[in-house]
């Protein structure tokens, strides 16, 4: 579980309209995120916690933040497991 997610150093990101295309050159993998997951990616700057990301998206989508907490956590955990996101602390250590 990442506290303050940030993109891994080697990730190449490209906006595709509302979606986001991510590329991991170390394993030659492309991942396309839909608009909602792309919004999580864009906000994962190492400064915001996952809870703060959920709060910002809740305001943007006019939803209850608690309803988005689990969804944001799922996206962050999935991207971390795939090597696209790391914790800010581990990113600055490398």
N, CA, C and O atoms as a GROMACS GRO file, in nm:
protein
  376
    1UNK      N    1   0.085  -0.118   0.000
    1UNK     CA    2   0.000   0.000   0.000
    1UNK      C    3   0.090   0.124   0.000
    1UNK      O    4   0.174   0.141   0.089
    2UNK      N    5   0.072   0.210  -0.099
    2UNK     CA    6   0.151   0.331  -0.112
    2UNK      C    7   0.083   0.446  -0.038
    2UNK      O    8  -0.038   0.465  -0.048
    3UNK      N    9   0.163   0.523   0.035
    3UNK     CA   10   0.109   0.638   0.106
    3UNK      C   11   0.094   0.758   0.012
    3UNK      O   12  -0.013   0.817   0.001
    4UNK      N   13   0.203   0.792  -0.055
    4UNK     CA   14   0.203   0.905  -0.148
    4UNK      C   15   0.261   0.857  -0.281
    4UNK      O   16   0.382   0.866  -0.304
    5UNK      N   17   0.174   0.806  -0.368
    5UNK     CA   18   0.222   0.746  -0.494
    5UNK      C   19   0.281   0.848  -0.589
    5UNK      O   20   0.237   0.963  -0.597
    6UNK      N   21   0.382   0.802  -0.661
    6UNK     CA   22   0.449   0.882  -0.763
    6UNK      C   23   0.487   0.787  -0.877
    6UNK      O   24   0.515   0.670  -0.851
    7UNK      N   25   0.488   0.835  -1.002
    7UNK     CA   26   0.527   0.746  -1.112
    7UNK      C   27   0.670   0.693  -1.093
    7UNK      O   28   0.759   0.765  -1.047
    8UNK      N   29   0.690   0.568  -1.129
    8UNK     CA   30   0.824   0.510  -1.128
    8UNK      C   31   0.910   0.587  -1.229
    8UNK      O   32   0.859   0.645  -1.325
    9UNK      N   33   1.038   0.587  -1.205
    9UNK     CA   34   1.130   0.670  -1.283
    9UNK      C   35   1.130   0.642  -1.432
    9UNK      O   36   1.146   0.734  -1.511
   10UNK      N   37   1.113   0.517  -1.472
   10UNK     CA   38   1.130   0.480  -1.612
   10UNK      C   39   1.002   0.488  -1.695
   10UNK      O   40   1.004   0.450  -1.812
   11UNK      N   41   0.892   0.534  -1.639
   11UNK     CA   42   0.764   0.531  -1.708
   11UNK      C   43   0.750   0.649  -1.805
   11UNK      O   44   0.780   0.764  -1.772
   12UNK      N   45   0.704   0.616  -1.925
   12UNK     CA   46   0.672   0.718  -2.025
   12UNK      C   47   0.520   0.727  -2.031
   12UNK      O   48   0.452   0.627  -2.053
   13UNK      N   49   0.467   0.847  -2.012
   13UNK     CA   50   0.322   0.868  -2.012
   13UNK      C   51   0.283   0.962  -2.125
   13UNK      O   52   0.351   1.061  -2.152
   14UNK      N   53   0.173   0.929  -2.190
   14UNK     CA   54   0.123   1.010  -2.301
   14UNK      C   55  -0.029   1.023  -2.286
   14UNK      O   56  -0.099   0.922  -2.275
   15UNK      N   57  -0.079   1.146  -2.288
   15UNK     CA   58  -0.223   1.167  -2.283
   15UNK      C   59  -0.283   1.134  -2.419
   15UNK      O   60  -0.232   1.176  -2.523
   16UNK      N   61  -0.392   1.059  -2.416
   16UNK     CA   62  -0.467   1.026  -2.538
   16UNK      C   63  -0.611   1.073  -2.516
   16UNK      O   64  -0.696   0.997  -2.469
   17UNK      N   65  -0.636   1.197  -2.549
   17UNK     CA   66  -0.765   1.258  -2.517
   17UNK      C   67  -0.789   1.246  -2.367
   17UNK      O   68  -0.715   1.305  -2.289
   18UNK      N   69  -0.890   1.170  -2.326
   18UNK     CA   70  -0.919   1.156  -2.183
   18UNK      C   71  -0.844   1.039  -2.120
   18UNK      O   72  -0.835   1.030  -1.998
   19UNK      N   73  -0.791   0.949  -2.202
   19UNK     CA   74  -0.718   0.832  -2.152
   19UNK      C   75  -0.570   0.866  -2.137
   19UNK      O   76  -0.523   0.971  -2.182
   20UNK      N   77  -0.498   0.775  -2.072
   20UNK     CA   78  -0.354   0.791  -2.056
   20UNK      C   79  -0.287   0.662  -2.100
   20UNK      O   80  -0.328   0.553  -2.059
   21UNK      N   81  -0.185   0.674  -2.182
   21UNK     CA   82  -0.108   0.559  -2.227
   21UNK      C   83   0.024   0.559  -2.150
   21UNK      O   84   0.098   0.658  -2.151
   22UNK      N   85   0.054   0.447  -2.083
   22UNK     CA   86   0.178   0.433  -2.007
   22UNK      C   87   0.266   0.328  -2.074
   22UNK      O   88   0.217   0.227  -2.124
   23UNK      N   89   0.396   0.354  -2.074
   23UNK     CA   90   0.491   0.259  -2.134
   23UNK      C   91   0.603   0.232  -2.037
   23UNK      O   92   0.665   0.325  -1.985
   24UNK      N   93   0.629   0.103  -2.012
   24UNK     CA   94   0.742   0.060  -1.930
   24UNK      C   95   0.847   0.002  -2.023
   24UNK      O   96   0.834  -0.114  -2.064
   25UNK      N   97   0.951   0.078  -2.057
   25UNK     CA   98   1.051   0.029  -2.152
   25UNK      C   99   1.131  -0.091  -2.100
   25UNK      O  100   1.180  -0.170  -2.180
   26UNK      N  101   1.144  -0.104  -1.968
   26UNK     CA  102   1.224  -0.215  -1.915
   26UNK      C  103   1.162  -0.352  -1.944
   26UNK      O  104   1.233  -0.452  -1.951
   27UNK      N  105   1.030  -0.356  -1.961
   27UNK     CA  106   0.964  -0.483  -1.996
   27UNK      C  107   0.885  -0.472  -2.126
   27UNK      O  108   0.812  -0.564  -2.161
   28UNK      N  109   0.900  -0.360  -2.196
   28UNK     CA  110   0.833  -0.334  -2.323
   28UNK      C  111   0.682  -0.358  -2.312
   28UNK      O  112   0.624  -0.432  -2.390
   29UNK      N  113   0.621  -0.291  -2.212
   29UNK     CA  114   0.478  -0.307  -2.188
   29UNK      C  115   0.407  -0.173  -2.200
   29UNK      O  116   0.456  -0.070  -2.153
   30UNK      N  117   0.291  -0.176  -2.264
   30UNK     CA  118   0.205  -0.059  -2.277
   30UNK      C  119   0.077  -0.085  -2.199
   30UNK      O  120   0.020  -0.193  -2.206
   31UNK      N  121   0.034   0.014  -2.126
   31UNK     CA  122  -0.089   0.006  -2.048
   31UNK      C  123  -0.171   0.131  -2.077
   31UNK      O  124  -0.119   0.242  -2.066
   32UNK      N  125  -0.297   0.114  -2.114
   32UNK     CA  126  -0.384   0.228  -2.141
   32UNK      C  127  -0.484   0.238  -2.026
   32UNK      O  128  -0.556   0.143  -1.995
   33UNK      N  129  -0.488   0.356  -1.964
   33UNK     CA  130  -0.579   0.382  -1.854
   33UNK      C  131  -0.699   0.459  -1.904
   33UNK      O  132  -0.686   0.550  -1.986
   34UNK      N  133  -0.817   0.421  -1.856
   34UNK     CA  134  -0.937   0.497  -1.891
   34UNK      C  135  -0.932   0.634  -1.822
   34UNK      O  136  -0.837   0.664  -1.749
   35UNK      N  137  -1.033   0.713  -1.844
   35UNK     CA  138  -1.032   0.850  -1.791
   35UNK      C  139  -1.018   0.854  -1.640
   35UNK      O  140  -0.938   0.932  -1.588
   36UNK      N  141  -1.093   0.772  -1.569
   36UNK     CA  142  -1.089   0.776  -1.423
   36UNK      C  143  -0.954   0.732  -1.369
   36UNK      O  144  -0.897   0.799  -1.283
   37UNK      N  145  -0.902   0.620  -1.418
   37UNK     CA  146  -0.770   0.574  -1.376
   37UNK      C  147  -0.663   0.674  -1.419
   37UNK      O  148  -0.564   0.694  -1.349
   38UNK      N  149  -0.683   0.735  -1.535
   38UNK     CA  150  -0.590   0.837  -1.582
   38UNK      C  151  -0.588   0.958  -1.490
   38UNK      O  152  -0.483   1.018  -1.468
   39UNK      N  153  -0.704   0.994  -1.437
   39UNK     CA  154  -0.709   1.105  -1.342
   39UNK      C  155  -0.632   1.070  -1.215
   39UNK      O  156  -0.562   1.155  -1.159
   40UNK      N  157  -0.644   0.946  -1.169
   40UNK     CA  158  -0.566   0.903  -1.052
   40UNK      C  159  -0.417   0.914  -1.086
   40UNK      O  160  -0.340   0.966  -1.005
   41UNK      N  161  -0.377   0.866  -1.203
   41UNK     CA  162  -0.236   0.872  -1.247
   41UNK      C  163  -0.186   1.017  -1.247
   41UNK      O  164  -0.078   1.047  -1.196
   42UNK      N  165  -0.264   1.106  -1.305
   42UNK     CA  166  -0.222   1.246  -1.316
   42UNK      C  167  -0.204   1.312  -1.179
   42UNK      O  168  -0.120   1.400  -1.163
   43UNK      N  169  -0.284   1.269  -1.081
   43UNK     CA  170  -0.275   1.327  -0.946
   43UNK      C  171  -0.170   1.260  -0.859
   43UNK      O  172  -0.136   1.311  -0.752
   44UNK      N  173  -0.118   1.147  -0.903
   44UNK     CA  174  -0.017   1.075  -0.824
   44UNK      C  175   0.119   1.143  -0.845
   44UNK      O  176   0.201   1.098  -0.925
   45UNK      N  177   0.139   1.250  -0.771
   45UNK     CA  178   0.260   1.332  -0.789
   45UNK      C  179   0.359   1.318  -0.673
   45UNK      O  180   0.461   1.386  -0.671
   46UNK      N  181   0.329   1.231  -0.577
   46UNK     CA  182   0.416   1.215  -0.461
   46UNK      C  183   0.386   1.314  -0.350
   46UNK      O  184   0.433   1.297  -0.238
   47UNK      N  185   0.308   1.416  -0.380
   47UNK     CA  186   0.271   1.515  -0.279
   47UNK      C  187   0.138   1.480  -0.214
   47UNK      O  188   0.117   1.503  -0.095
   48UNK      N  189   0.048   1.423  -0.294
   48UNK     CA  190  -0.086   1.390  -0.246
   48UNK      C  191  -0.093   1.246  -0.197
   48UNK      O  192  -0.034   1.156  -0.257
   49UNK      N  193  -0.164   1.225  -0.088
   49UNK     CA  194  -0.190   1.090  -0.041
   49UNK      C  195  -0.304   1.031  -0.124
   49UNK      O  196  -0.374   1.104  -0.195
   50UNK      N  197  -0.323   0.901  -0.116
   50UNK     CA  198  -0.434   0.840  -0.189
   50UNK      C  199  -0.568   0.896  -0.140
   50UNK      O  200  -0.661   0.912  -0.220
   51UNK      N  201  -0.579   0.926  -0.011
   51UNK     CA  202  -0.702   0.985   0.042
   51UNK      C  203  -0.725   1.125  -0.018
   51UNK      O  204  -0.838   1.160  -0.052
   52UNK      N  205  -0.619   1.202  -0.031
   52UNK     CA  206  -0.632   1.336  -0.091
   52UNK      C  207  -0.667   1.326  -0.239
   52UNK      O  208  -0.744   1.409  -0.290
   53UNK      N  209  -0.613   1.227  -0.308
   53UNK     CA  210  -0.649   1.206  -0.449
   53UNK      C  211  -0.798   1.176  -0.459
   53UNK      O  212  -0.867   1.232  -0.544
   54UNK      N  213  -0.847   1.087  -0.372
   54UNK     CA  214  -0.990   1.053  -0.373
   54UNK      C  215  -1.076   1.177  -0.344
   54UNK      O  216  -1.180   1.196  -0.406
   55UNK      N  217  -1.032   1.260  -0.251
   55UNK     CA  218  -1.107   1.381  -0.219
   55UNK      C  219  -1.113   1.477  -0.338
   55UNK      O  220  -1.217   1.534  -0.366
   56UNK      N  221  -1.001   1.493  -0.406
   56UNK     CA  222  -0.998   1.582  -0.522
   56UNK      C  223  -1.089   1.530  -0.634
   56UNK      O  224  -1.162   1.607  -0.696
   57UNK      N  225  -1.083   1.400  -0.659
   57UNK     CA  226  -1.167   1.342  -0.762
   57UNK      C  227  -1.314   1.348  -0.723
   57UNK      O  228  -1.401   1.370  -0.809
   58UNK      N  229  -1.343   1.330  -0.596
   58UNK     CA  230  -1.482   1.339  -0.550
   58UNK      C  231  -1.538   1.477  -0.576
   58UNK      O  232  -1.653   1.491  -0.620
   59UNK      N  233  -1.458   1.581  -0.550
   59UNK     CA  234  -1.503   1.717  -0.580
   59UNK      C  235  -1.522   1.736  -0.730
   59UNK      O  236  -1.621   1.796  -0.773
   60UNK      N  237  -1.429   1.686  -0.809
   60UNK     CA  238  -1.436   1.702  -0.954
   60UNK      C  239  -1.557   1.630  -1.014
   60UNK      O  240  -1.620   1.680  -1.107
   61UNK      N  241  -1.589   1.512  -0.959
   61UNK     CA  242  -1.700   1.432  -1.011
   61UNK      C  243  -1.829   1.451  -0.932
   61UNK      O  244  -1.929   1.384  -0.959
   62UNK      N  245  -1.828   1.541  -0.833
   62UNK     CA  246  -1.945   1.564  -0.747
   62UNK      C  247  -1.994   1.435  -0.683
   62UNK      O  248  -2.114   1.404  -0.686
   63UNK      N  249  -1.900   1.360  -0.624
   63UNK     CA  250  -1.931   1.235  -0.555
   63UNK      C  251  -1.882   1.243  -0.411
   63UNK      O  252  -1.807   1.333  -0.375
   64UNK      N  253  -1.925   1.148  -0.331
   64UNK     CA  254  -1.880   1.137  -0.194
   64UNK      C  255  -1.739   1.077  -0.192
   64UNK      O  256  -1.715   0.973  -0.254
   65UNK      N  257  -1.647   1.141  -0.121
   65UNK     CA  258  -1.507   1.094  -0.117
   65UNK      C  259  -1.496   0.953  -0.063
   65UNK      O  260  -1.413   0.876  -0.112
   66UNK      N  261  -1.576   0.918   0.035
   66UNK     CA  262  -1.567   0.783   0.091
   66UNK      C  263  -1.606   0.678  -0.013
   66UNK      O  264  -1.557   0.565  -0.008
   67UNK      N  265  -1.692   0.714  -0.107
   67UNK     CA  266  -1.731   0.621  -0.212
   67UNK      C  267  -1.616   0.597  -0.310
   67UNK      O  268  -1.608   0.490  -0.371
   68UNK      N  269  -1.527   0.693  -0.324
   68UNK     CA  270  -1.415   0.680  -0.417
   68UNK      C  271  -1.288   0.623  -0.353
   68UNK      O  272  -1.198   0.578  -0.424
   69UNK      N  273  -1.280   0.623  -0.221
   69UNK     CA  274  -1.158   0.578  -0.153
   69UNK      C  275  -1.115   0.438  -0.200
   69UNK      O  276  -0.998   0.418  -0.233
   70UNK      N  277  -1.207   0.344  -0.203
   70UNK     CA  278  -1.174   0.207  -0.240
   70UNK      C  279  -1.132   0.199  -0.386
   70UNK      O  280  -1.037   0.127  -0.420
   71UNK      N  281  -1.200   0.272  -0.474
   71UNK     CA  282  -1.165   0.271  -0.616
   71UNK      C  283  -1.026   0.329  -0.640
   71UNK      O  284  -0.947   0.273  -0.716
   72UNK      N  285  -0.997   0.440  -0.575
   72UNK     CA  286  -0.864   0.502  -0.590
   72UNK      C  287  -0.758   0.408  -0.535
   72UNK      O  288  -0.653   0.391  -0.597
   73UNK      N  289  -0.783   0.349  -0.420
   73UNK     CA  290  -0.688   0.255  -0.361
   73UNK      C  291  -0.662   0.137  -0.456
   73UNK      O  292  -0.549   0.092  -0.470
   74UNK      N  293  -0.767   0.088  -0.519
   74UNK     CA  294  -0.753  -0.024  -0.613
   74UNK      C  295  -0.664   0.014  -0.732
   74UNK      O  296  -0.575  -0.062  -0.770
   75UNK      N  297  -0.689   0.132  -0.789
   75UNK     CA  298  -0.608   0.178  -0.903
   75UNK      C  299  -0.462   0.194  -0.861
   75UNK      O  300  -0.372   0.148  -0.931
   76UNK      N  301  -0.439   0.259  -0.747
   76UNK     CA  302  -0.302   0.282  -0.699
   76UNK      C  303  -0.233   0.148  -0.672
   76UNK      O  304  -0.119   0.128  -0.712
   77UNK      N  305  -0.302   0.057  -0.604
   77UNK     CA  306  -0.243  -0.074  -0.573
   77UNK      C  307  -0.211  -0.153  -0.699
   77UNK      O  308  -0.107  -0.217  -0.708
   78UNK      N  309  -0.301  -0.148  -0.797
   78UNK     CA  310  -0.278  -0.220  -0.922
   78UNK      C  311  -0.158  -0.163  -0.998
   78UNK      O  312  -0.074  -0.237  -1.047
   79UNK      N  313  -0.152  -0.030  -1.008
   79UNK     CA  314  -0.039   0.032  -1.078
   79UNK      C  315   0.093   0.010  -1.004
   79UNK      O  316   0.198  -0.001  -1.066
   80UNK      N  317   0.087   0.004  -0.872
   80UNK     CA  318   0.207  -0.025  -0.794
   80UNK      C  319   0.251  -0.169  -0.816
   80UNK      O  320   0.370  -0.195  -0.834
   81UNK      N  321   0.158  -0.262  -0.816
   81UNK     CA  322   0.191  -0.403  -0.837
   81UNK      C  323   0.252  -0.425  -0.975
   81UNK      O  324   0.335  -0.514  -0.993
   82UNK      N  325   0.210  -0.345  -1.072
   82UNK     CA  326   0.263  -0.357  -1.209
   82UNK      C  327   0.394  -0.280  -1.230
   82UNK      O  328   0.456  -0.290  -1.335
   83UNK      N  329   0.435  -0.204  -1.127
   83UNK     CA  330   0.561  -0.131  -1.136
   83UNK      C  331   0.551   0.008  -1.196
   83UNK      O  332   0.653   0.068  -1.230
   84UNK      N  333   0.430   0.061  -1.209
   84UNK     CA  334   0.412   0.194  -1.266
   84UNK      C  335   0.414   0.305  -1.162
   84UNK      O  336   0.454   0.417  -1.191
   85UNK      N  337   0.372   0.273  -1.041
   85UNK     CA  338   0.375   0.369  -0.931
   85UNK      C  339   0.463   0.315  -0.818
   85UNK      O  340   0.468   0.194  -0.794
   86UNK      N  341   0.530   0.406  -0.751
   86UNK     CA  342   0.609   0.373  -0.631
   86UNK      C  343   0.573   0.476  -0.524
   86UNK      O  344   0.507   0.576  -0.552
   87UNK      N  345   0.617   0.449  -0.403
   87UNK     CA  346   0.594   0.545  -0.295
   87UNK      C  347   0.695   0.658  -0.307
   87UNK      O  348   0.810   0.634  -0.346
   88UNK      N  349   0.655   0.776  -0.274
   88UNK     CA  350   0.746   0.892  -0.282
   88UNK      C  351   0.876   0.865  -0.208
   88UNK      O  352   0.983   0.900  -0.257
   89UNK      N  353   0.868   0.804  -0.090
   89UNK     CA  354   0.988   0.777  -0.010
   89UNK      C  355   1.085   0.686  -0.082
   89UNK      O  356   1.205   0.712  -0.081
   90UNK      N  357   1.035   0.579  -0.146
   90UNK     CA  358   1.125   0.488  -0.217
   90UNK      C  359   1.176   0.550  -0.346
   90UNK      O  360   1.285   0.516  -0.393
   91UNK      N  361   1.100   0.642  -0.404
   91UNK     CA  362   1.144   0.709  -0.526
   91UNK      C  363   1.260   0.802  -0.497
   91UNK      O  364   1.354   0.808  -0.577
   92UNK      N  365   1.256   0.874  -0.386
   92UNK     CA  366   1.365   0.966  -0.354
   92UNK      C  367   1.486   0.894  -0.300
   92UNK      O  368   1.596   0.950  -0.298
   93UNK      N  369   1.470   0.769  -0.257
   93UNK     CA  370   1.584   0.692  -0.208
   93UNK      C  371   1.668   0.638  -0.321
   93UNK      O  372   1.787   0.610  -0.301
   94UNK      N  373   1.609   0.624  -0.442
   94UNK     CA  374   1.686   0.568  -0.554
   94UNK      C  375   1.761   0.670  -0.634
   94UNK      O  376   1.829   0.635  -0.730
   0.00000   0.00000   0.00000
